[in-house]
Amino acid sequence: MPTAQPSAPTADQSTDPTRRTPRGVSRLGPGLALAAVATVVLLGVSRLVAPLTNGALSPLVLALVAGAVLGSALGRCVPRGARAARFAERVGPGTDWTARTVLRAGVVLLGLQLSIPDVLALGWRGIAVVVITVTGTFAAILGLGRLLRVPRATSLLVATGFSICGAAAVSAMTSVLERDPRADPAGGAGTARLRDDVAAALALVTVYGTVAIFVLPALAGAIGLDDHQAGLWIGASVQEVAQVVAAAGTVSAAALATATVTKLARVVLLAPLVAGAGALLSRRAALTAAPGDDVAPEPPEGGTGARGRRAPLVPGFVLGFLAAVLVRSTGLLPDVVADTAQQLTTILFVAAMFALGTGVDVPRLARTARRPLLLGALGTVVVTGLALAAVLLLAP
């Protein structure tokens, strides 16, 4: 009897690297090399354009855009056998690993930028402004997303990015959404949709955060806010750290100092927010699972579900983030280590965002971006209005 030949891969298998499981460094190598080279280039480009954009363009968003452009140019949906498709198949496992593992490592290192004593120095009034703004904005954007019929994942990512810390928060919540077995346990079309959602959320953070750089300082002066109030308002409502610095820096040095600490206070809330969302998604998945099914919220690399185990209520990278915050809060971490960790965090996030971008479906994103754009506009009104009301009420 002749030996059975292995079946040829289907067109979908050969052109969608997210459906293939990496099996060693040799499989990951091409994608890792691509992400590494792209990261070096993008960091250099971001330094060149920073003076032109007044710091408004985050290197993370620049990386996502570059990845999306490359992914669209390669054309992952071209017929099997095309040169671009073969290249996409080779780099796919490595970029998928980067988008997942490197992203989580960046979230952990982000904790080394935060110190609990610095946050407590805001006083109970400043902390109350932050908590009210974060919780109110998050809930309001989720509700607006339902009213506008924006996809659930998009609403969750936009709510997280606008209420916490822009691209870094979107990245952290992306890892939680990847653990949701209802999204797409096979890692196929659902993975592509999630990357589109991430792209939309990051675009909104960039667009409306850039507007805030120019609008909020002018409004603070027109309203008659003092430096402390202006810094508290900007730090509590602007999305990206770089955007906060650019906006508050035009007011005064005192406003900049207050805005920076206020922004860090918002970042501290990233851990409980992400952990809570992960626990809620796991609970809902368990309740909707068929009788006798095991919930496997976190697939291994490549997207294939692993049955027979349940994900922890608090993701491991969130625990690592909290541990990093505690280390920084002890005051024992040398400044040179903290500075190095900050630079490494940016590098990891840039690599992860580029890797995510390579799988973004740009034409589909353009067709479906109108409702998220409206959601971002309404979310901007909510976060700035809520933060201003809290400042005027609690920090007169």
C-alpha positions in Angstrom: 0.0 0.0 0.0 1.5 3.4 -1.0 2.3 5.8 1.8 -0.3 8.4 2.2 0.9 11.9 1.3 0.2 14.8 3.6 -2.7 16.8 2.4 -1.8 20.1 0.8 -2.6 23.1 2.8 -5.6 25.1 1.9 -5.4 28.6 0.6 -6.6 29.9 3.9 -4.0 28.0 5.9 -1.1 29.1 3.6 -2.0 32.8 3.5 -3.1 33.4 7.1 -0.1 33.0 9.4 -2.3 33.6 12.5 -3.7 30.1 12.0 -0.3 28.5 12.1 1.4 27.6 15.4 5.1 28.5 15.9 7.2 25.5 16.7 10.6 26.9 17.6 12.9 29.8 17.1 13.3 28.9 13.5 9.6 29.6 12.8 9.7 32.8 14.8 12.9 34.1 13.5 11.8 35.9 10.3 8.9 37.7 12.0 11.1 38.7 15.0 13.8 40.0 12.7 11.2 42.1 10.8 9.7 43.5 14.0 13.2 44.3 15.3 14.3 46.2 12.2 11.0 48.0 12.0 11.3 49.1 15.6 14.7 50.6 15.1 13.6 52.5 12.0 10.3 53.7 13.6 12.0 55.0 16.7 14.4 57.0 14.5 11.5 58.4 12.5 9.5 59.3 15.6 12.5 61.3 16.9 12.6 63.2 13.6 8.9 64.0 13.4 8.5 64.8 17.1 9.4 68.5 16.8 7.0 68.8 13.8 4.1 67.4 15.7 4.8 68.9 19.1 5.0 65.4 20.6 1.4 64.7 19.6 2.2 61.6 17.4 3.0 58.7 19.6 5.6 56.3 18.3 3.2 53.5 19.2 0.6 54.8 16.8 3.2 55.4 14.2 4.3 51.8 14.5 0.7 50.5 14.1 0.2 52.6 11.0 3.5 51.4 9.5 2.6 47.8 10.3 -0.9 48.3 8.7 0.7 49.8 5.6 3.1 46.9 5.2 0.4 44.3 5.9 -1.9 45.8 3.3 1.0 45.9 0.8 1.9 42.3 1.3 -1.7 41.4 0.7 -2.3 38.4 2.9 -5.3 37.5 0.9 -3.6 37.2 -2.5 -3.7 33.7 -4.1 -1.4 31.0 -2.7 1.9 30.9 -4.4 2.3 34.6 -4.8 5.6 36.0 -3.5 4.0 38.4 -1.1 1.8 35.6 0.4 4.9 33.4 1.0 6.7 36.3 2.7 3.6 36.9 4.9 3.5 33.3 5.8 7.1 33.3 6.9 6.9 36.4 9.1 3.4 35.6 10.5 4.4 33.4 13.4 7.0 35.8 14.7 4.9 38.9 14.4 2.0 37.1 16.1 4.3 36.1 19.0 5.6 39.7 19.2 2.1 41.2 19.3 1.2 38.9 22.2 4.2 38.2 24.4 6.2 41.4 23.8 3.1 43.5 24.4 2.6 41.9 27.8 6.2 42.4 28.7 5.8 46.1 28.0 2.8 46.4 30.2 4.8 44.8 33.1 7.7 47.3 32.6 5.2 50.1 32.5 4.7 49.6 36.3 8.3 50.7 36.9 7.3 54.2 35.9 4.7 54.5 38.7 5.3 55.3 42.3 2.4 55.1 44.8 3.9 57.9 47.1 3.9 60.2 44.1 0.3 59.5 43.4 -0.7 60.0 47.1 1.0 63.4 47.0 -2.0 64.6 45.0 -4.1 64.4 48.1 -7.6 63.0 48.4 -9.1 65.7 46.3 -6.8 65.1 43.3 -7.2 61.3 43.7 -10.9 61.7 43.8 -10.8 63.7 40.5 -8.9 60.9 38.9 -11.1 58.1 40.1 -14.3 60.0 39.2 -13.0 60.8 35.7 -11.7 57.3 35.0 -14.7 55.3 36.2 -17.3 57.8 34.7 -15.6 57.9 31.3 -15.2 54.2 31.1 -18.8 53.5 31.9 -20.1 56.3 29.7 -18.1 55.2 26.6 -19.3 51.6 27.0 -22.9 52.9 27.2 -22.5 55.2 24.2 -20.9 52.3 22.3 -24.0 50.2 22.8 -26.3 53.1 21.7 -24.2 53.6 18.6 -24.0 49.9 17.9 -20.2 50.0 17.9 -18.7 46.5 18.2 -18.2 45.4 21.8 -14.4 45.0 21.5 -14.0 48.4 19.9 -16.1 50.1 22.6 -14.1 48.4 25.4 -10.7 49.4 23.8 -11.8 53.0 23.2 -13.2 53.2 26.8 -9.9 51.9 28.2 -7.7 54.2 26.1 -9.7 57.3 26.8 -10.1 56.7 30.5 -6.6 55.4 31.4 -3.5 56.0 29.3 -4.1 55.8 25.6 -2.1 53.3 23.6 -0.6 51.5 26.6 -4.0 50.9 28.0 -5.4 49.7 24.6 -2.5 47.3 24.5 -3.2 45.9 27.9 -6.9 45.4 27.2 -6.0 43.8 23.9 -4.4 41.0 25.8 -7.6 40.5 27.8 -9.7 40.4 24.7 -7.4 37.7 23.2 -8.3 35.5 26.1 -12.1 35.7 25.4 -13.0 32.3 23.8 -16.2 33.7 22.4 -14.3 36.1 20.2 -12.7 33.4 18.0 -11.1 30.4 19.7 -9.5 29.3 16.4 -7.7 32.6 16.0 -9.0 33.2 12.5 -11.4 35.9 11.4 -11.8 37.0 15.1 -8.1 37.8 15.3 -8.3 40.0 12.2 -11.3 41.8 13.6 -9.6 42.4 16.9 -6.6 44.0 15.2 -9.0 46.3 13.3 -10.5 47.2 16.6 -7.1 48.0 18.1 -6.3 50.1 15.0 -9.5 52.1 15.4 -9.0 52.7 19.1 -5.4 53.9 18.6 -6.4 56.2 15.8 -9.0 57.8 18.0 -6.5 58.2 20.8 -4.2 60.0 18.4 -6.8 62.2 16.7 -8.7 63.5 19.7 -5.6 63.6 22.0 -3.9 65.8 19.4 -6.9 68.2 19.4 -6.8 68.3 23.2 -3.2 69.6 23.1 -4.3 72.8 21.5 -7.8 73.2 22.9 -7.5 72.5 26.6 -4.7 75.0 27.4 -6.7 77.7 25.7 -9.9 76.7 27.5 -8.1 76.6 30.8 -7.1 80.2 30.4 -10.5 81.3 29.2 -12.3 79.6 32.1 -9.8 81.1 34.6 -8.2 78.0 36.0 -5.1 78.4 38.0 -2.0 76.3 37.3 -2.9 73.6 39.7 -6.4 73.3 38.4 -5.2 73.4 34.7 -2.6 70.7 35.4 -5.2 68.5 37.2 -7.7 68.9 34.4 -5.2 68.1 31.6 -3.7 65.2 33.4 -7.1 63.7 34.2 -8.6 64.0 30.7 -5.8 63.8 27.9 -5.1 60.3 26.7 -1.4 59.9 26.1 1.5 60.8 28.4 3.2 62.6 25.6 0.1 64.5 24.8 -0.3 65.5 28.5 3.2 66.8 28.6 2.8 68.8 25.4 -0.5 70.3 26.5 0.4 71.2 30.1 3.8 72.4 29.2 2.3 75.3 27.3 0.5 76.5 30.5 3.4 76.5 33.0 6.0 74.4 34.7 3.7 74.1 37.8 0.8 72.9 35.6 3.1 70.4 33.9 4.3 68.9 37.2 0.7 68.5 38.4 -0.5 67.1 35.1 2.3 64.5 35.0 1.5 63.1 38.5 -2.2 63.1 37.7 -1.6 61.2 34.6 0.4 58.6 36.5 -2.4 58.3 39.0 -4.7 57.3 36.1 -2.1 54.7 34.9 -2.2 53.1 38.4 -5.9 52.3 37.8 -4.9 50.2 34.7 -4.3 47.1 36.7 -7.7 46.9 38.5 -9.6 47.9 35.3 -7.9 45.3 33.2 -8.2 42.6 35.9 -11.9 43.4 36.4 -12.6 43.2 32.6 -10.7 39.9 32.4 -12.7 38.4 35.3 -16.0 39.6 33.8 -15.2 38.2 30.4 -14.2 34.8 31.9 -17.4 34.7 34.0 -19.6 35.5 31.0 -17.7 32.9 28.9 -18.3 30.3 31.6 -22.0 31.1 31.9 -22.5 30.9 28.1 -20.4 27.7 27.6 -22.2 24.6 26.7 -22.7 22.0 29.5 -19.6 19.9 29.9 -17.4 22.3 28.0 -14.2 23.5 29.5 -13.5 27.2 29.2 -10.0 27.9 27.8 -9.8 31.6 27.6 -6.2 31.9 26.7 -5.1 30.0 23.6 -1.4 29.3 23.0 0.6 31.0 20.4 -1.1 30.6 17.0 -4.7 30.7 18.3 -5.5 27.0 18.9 -7.6 26.6 22.0 -6.3 24.5 24.8 -9.1 22.7 26.6 -9.2 21.4 30.1 -7.8 24.5 31.9 -9.2 27.8 33.0 -7.4 31.1 32.9 -6.7 32.8 36.2 -9.0 35.7 37.2 -6.1 38.1 37.1 -3.8 37.7 34.1 -0.2 37.1 34.9 1.0 40.2 33.2 -1.3 42.3 35.3 0.3 40.8 38.5 3.7 41.6 37.0 2.6 45.2 36.5 1.5 45.5 40.1 4.7 43.9 41.3 6.7 46.5 39.2 4.7 49.3 40.8 5.5 48.0 44.3 9.2 47.8 43.4 9.2 51.4 42.2 7.3 52.6 45.2 9.9 51.3 47.6 12.3 54.0 46.4 15.1 51.6 46.2 15.2 51.4 42.4 18.1 53.5 41.0 17.1 56.3 38.7 19.3 54.9 35.9 17.3 51.6 36.1 14.0 53.4 36.0 15.1 55.5 33.0 16.4 52.4 31.2 13.1 50.6 31.9 11.1 53.5 30.5 13.1 53.4 27.3 12.8 49.7 27.0 9.0 49.9 27.6 8.7 52.2 24.6 10.8 49.8 22.5 8.6 46.8 23.4 5.4 48.7 22.8 6.6 49.9 19.4 7.5 46.4 18.4 4.2 45.0 19.5 2.1 47.7 17.8 4.0 47.2 14.5 3.3 43.5 14.8 -0.4 44.1 15.5 -0.5 46.4 12.5 0.7 43.8 10.0 -2.6 42.0 10.4 -4.9 45.1 10.2 -7.4 45.0 7.4 -7.2 48.7 6.3 -10.1 48.6 3.7 -12.4 47.0 6.2 -11.3 49.5 8.9 -12.1 52.4 6.6 -15.6 51.0 5.8 -16.5 50.6 9.5 -14.7 53.6 11.1 -17.6 56.1 11.1 -19.3 55.0 14.2 -16.1 54.6 16.2 -15.2 58.1 15.1 -18.4 59.4 16.5 -17.8 57.4 19.7 -14.4 59.0 20.1 -15.9 62.5 19.7 -18.5 61.9 22.3 -15.9 60.2 24.5 -13.7 63.3 24.3 -16.6 65.5 25.4 -17.3 63.1 28.3 -13.8 62.8 29.6 -13.0 66.5 29.4 -16.4 67.6 30.7 -16.4 65.1 33.6 -12.8 66.0 34.6 -13.5 69.7 34.5 -16.6 69.3 36.6 -14.6 67.2 39.2 -11.8 69.8 39.3 -14.2 72.7 39.8 -16.1 70.8 42.5 -13.2 69.2 44.4 -10.2 71.5 43.7 -11.6 75.0 43.7 
